[in-house]
Amino acid sequence: MAIVAATLALFVWKGLRRSKTDFHKQTGCGCDGAPKVNFVVTGRKGERPTVMMKD
C-alpha cells in the first residue's frame, strides 16, 4: 500500500510542479514572426483534392 501511495504522490507532485523548460522557446514553434499563410483545400467527390495557398 505504501508503494501505491508513494507513486500517487509522485504523479501529483509532477502534475502540480511548473516546468522549467518552455516548449515554444525550445523548439521554435509558435513564433509570432512567422508569416501567416492560409491553405485552402478544394475537391469534389471522387476527384483528387487541390491545395492552394492564399496570401
TIRO-2110 file (N, C-alpha, C; in Angstrom, 1 decimal):
// TIRO-2110
0.8, -1.2, 0.0, N, 1, A
0.0, 0.0, 0.0, CA, 1, A
0.9, 1.3, 0.0, C, 1, A
2.0, 1.2, 0.6, N, 2, A
2.9, 2.3, 0.7, CA, 2, A
3.5, 2.7, -0.7, C, 2, A
3.7, 1.6, -1.5, N, 3, A
4.2, 1.8, -2.9, CA, 3, A
3.2, 2.6, -3.7, C, 3, A
1.9, 2.2, -3.6, N, 4, A
0.9, 2.9, -4.3, CA, 4, A
0.7, 4.3, -3.9, C, 4, A
0.8, 4.6, -2.6, N, 5, A
0.7, 5.9, -2.1, CA, 5, A
1.9, 6.8, -2.5, C, 5, A
3.1, 6.2, -2.5, N, 6, A
4.3, 6.9, -3.0, CA, 6, A
4.2, 7.3, -4.5, C, 6, A
3.7, 6.3, -5.3, N, 7, A
3.6, 6.5, -6.7, CA, 7, A
2.5, 7.6, -7.0, C, 7, A
1.4, 7.6, -6.3, N, 8, A
0.4, 8.6, -6.4, CA, 8, A
0.9, 10.0, -6.0, C, 8, A
1.6, 10.0, -5.0, N, 9, A
2.2, 11.3, -4.5, CA, 9, A
3.2, 11.9, -5.6, C, 9, A
4.0, 11.0, -6.2, N, 10, A
4.9, 11.4, -7.2, CA, 10, A
4.2, 12.0, -8.4, C, 10, A
3.1, 11.3, -8.9, N, 11, A
2.4, 11.8, -10.0, CA, 11, A
1.7, 13.1, -9.7, C, 11, A
1.2, 13.3, -8.5, N, 12, A
0.5, 14.5, -8.1, CA, 12, A
1.6, 15.6, -8.1, C, 12, A
2.8, 15.3, -7.5, N, 13, A
3.8, 16.3, -7.5, CA, 13, A
4.3, 16.8, -8.9, C, 13, A
4.4, 15.8, -9.8, N, 14, A
4.8, 16.1, -11.1, CA, 14, A
3.8, 17.0, -11.8, C, 14, A
2.5, 16.7, -11.6, N, 15, A
1.4, 17.4, -12.2, CA, 15, A
1.3, 18.9, -11.7, C, 15, A
1.6, 19.1, -10.5, N, 16, A
1.4, 20.4, -9.9, CA, 16, A
2.7, 21.3, -10.0, C, 16, A
3.8, 20.7, -10.2, N, 17, A
5.1, 21.4, -10.4, CA, 17, A
5.1, 22.1, -11.7, C, 17, A
5.6, 23.3, -11.8, N, 18, A
5.7, 24.0, -13.1, CA, 18, A
7.0, 23.6, -13.8, C, 18, A
6.9, 23.5, -15.1, N, 19, A
8.0, 23.0, -15.9, CA, 19, A
9.0, 24.2, -16.0, C, 19, A
10.3, 23.9, -16.0, N, 20, A
11.4, 24.9, -16.1, CA, 20, A
11.6, 25.2, -17.6, C, 20, A
11.3, 24.3, -18.5, N, 21, A
11.5, 24.5, -19.9, CA, 21, A
10.3, 25.0, -20.6, C, 21, A
10.5, 25.8, -21.5, N, 22, A
9.4, 26.4, -22.3, CA, 22, A
9.4, 25.7, -23.7, C, 22, A
8.3, 25.0, -24.0, N, 23, A
8.2, 24.3, -25.3, CA, 23, A
8.4, 25.2, -26.5, C, 23, A
7.8, 26.4, -26.5, N, 24, A
7.8, 27.3, -27.6, CA, 24, A
9.2, 27.9, -27.8, C, 24, A
9.9, 28.2, -26.7, N, 25, A
11.3, 28.7, -26.9, CA, 25, A
12.3, 27.6, -27.3, C, 25, A
12.1, 26.4, -26.8, N, 26, A
13.0, 25.3, -27.1, CA, 26, A
12.9, 24.8, -28.5, C, 26, A
11.7, 24.7, -29.0, N, 27, A
11.5, 24.1, -30.3, CA, 27, A
11.4, 25.1, -31.5, C, 27, A
11.1, 26.3, -31.1, N, 28, A
10.9, 27.3, -32.2, CA, 28, A
9.5, 27.4, -32.7, C, 28, A
8.6, 26.5, -32.2, N, 29, A
7.2, 26.5, -32.6, CA, 29, A
6.4, 27.7, -32.0, C, 29, A
5.5, 28.2, -32.7, N, 30, A
4.6, 29.2, -32.2, CA, 30, A
5.2, 30.6, -32.3, C, 30, A
6.2, 30.8, -33.2, N, 31, A
6.8, 32.1, -33.3, CA, 31, A
5.8, 33.1, -33.9, C, 31, A
5.7, 34.3, -33.3, N, 32, A
4.8, 35.3, -33.9, CA, 32, A
5.4, 36.0, -35.1, C, 32, A
6.7, 35.9, -35.4, N, 33, A
7.3, 36.5, -36.5, CA, 33, A
7.1, 35.7, -37.8, C, 33, A
6.6, 34.5, -37.7, N, 34, A
6.5, 33.7, -38.9, CA, 34, A
5.3, 34.2, -39.8, C, 34, A
5.5, 34.2, -41.1, N, 35, A
4.4, 34.7, -41.9, CA, 35, A
3.2, 33.8, -41.8, C, 35, A
2.0, 34.4, -41.9, N, 36, A
0.7, 33.6, -41.8, CA, 36, A
0.3, 33.3, -43.2, C, 36, A
0.2, 32.0, -43.5, N, 37, A
-0.2, 31.6, -44.9, CA, 37, A
-1.4, 30.7, -44.7, C, 37, A
-2.5, 31.0, -45.4, N, 38, A
-3.7, 30.2, -45.3, CA, 38, A
-3.7, 29.2, -46.5, C, 38, A
-4.1, 28.0, -46.1, N, 39, A
-4.2, 26.9, -47.1, CA, 39, A
-5.7, 26.6, -47.3, C, 39, A
-6.0, 26.5, -48.6, N, 40, A
-7.4, 26.1, -49.0, CA, 40, A
-7.4, 24.8, -49.7, C, 40, A
-8.1, 23.9, -49.2, N, 41, A
-8.2, 22.5, -49.8, CA, 41, A
-9.6, 22.4, -50.5, C, 41, A
-9.6, 22.2, -51.8, N, 42, A
-10.8, 22.1, -52.6, CA, 42, A
-10.8, 20.7, -53.3, C, 42, A
-11.9, 20.2, -53.6, N, 43, A
-12.1, 19.0, -54.3, CA, 43, A
-13.5, 18.6, -54.4, C, 43, A
-13.8, 17.7, -55.3, N, 44, A
-15.1, 17.1, -55.5, CA, 44, A
-15.0, 15.7, -55.2, C, 44, A
-16.2, 15.1, -55.0, N, 45, A
-16.3, 13.7, -54.6, CA, 45, A
-15.7, 12.9, -55.8, C, 45, A
-14.8, 12.0, -55.5, N, 46, A
-14.2, 11.1, -56.5, CA, 46, A
-13.0, 11.7, -57.2, C, 46, A
-12.7, 13.0, -57.0, N, 47, A
-11.6, 13.7, -57.6, CA, 47, A
-10.5, 13.9, -56.6, C, 47, A
-9.3, 14.1, -57.1, N, 48, A
-8.2, 14.4, -56.2, CA, 48, A
-8.3, 15.8, -55.7, C, 48, A
-8.0, 16.0, -54.4, N, 49, A
-8.1, 17.3, -53.8, CA, 49, A
-7.0, 18.2, -54.2, C, 49, A
-7.3, 19.5, -54.3, N, 50, A
-6.3, 20.5, -54.7, CA, 50, A
-6.0, 21.4, -53.5, C, 50, A
-4.7, 21.7, -53.3, N, 51, A
-4.3, 22.5, -52.1, CA, 51, A
-3.8, 23.8, -52.7, C, 51, A
-4.3, 25.0, -52.3, N, 52, A
-3.9, 26.3, -52.8, CA, 52, A
-3.5, 27.1, -51.6, C, 52, A
-2.4, 28.0, -51.8, N, 53, A
-2.0, 28.9, -50.7, CA, 53, A
-2.6, 30.3, -51.0, C, 53, A
-3.1, 30.9, -50.0, N, 54, A
-3.7, 32.3, -50.1, CA, 54, A
-2.8, 33.2, -49.2, C, 54, A
-2.4, 34.3, -49.8, N, 55, A
-1.6, 35.3, -49.0, CA, 55, A
-2.5, 36.2, -48.2, C, 55, A
END
